[in-house]
Amino acid sequence: MKYVLALLFSLSTLALAAQQAPAPKKPAAAAPAPKPTNKYNDNVDDRMKGPNGEKIYIGPNGGRYYLKGDRKVYVEYKGNKKKKKS
């Protein structure tokens, strides 16, 4: 009888401890890694920045522009129209 009471007591304390233990936190979802760019094949001119630090894109005919909202704002560019491949 003494052993049965001791077993019941230990089981009840384990159940109580399991109820009081906080649930393990799930790790936060990692942010997706930024897509790597190849500066010789993409259409971003990494040598220039827009007036507020925007990315400068190269158009199909070599014009430089940045995006402001949904529109393209072209910037003056004097130099080689195409990027040099090295």
Buried (B, 14 or more C-beta within 10 A) or exposed (E): EEEEEEEEEEEEEEEEEEEEEEEEEEEEEEEEEEEEEEEEEBEBBEEBEBEEEBBBBBEEEEBBBBEEEEEEEEBEBEEEEEBEEE
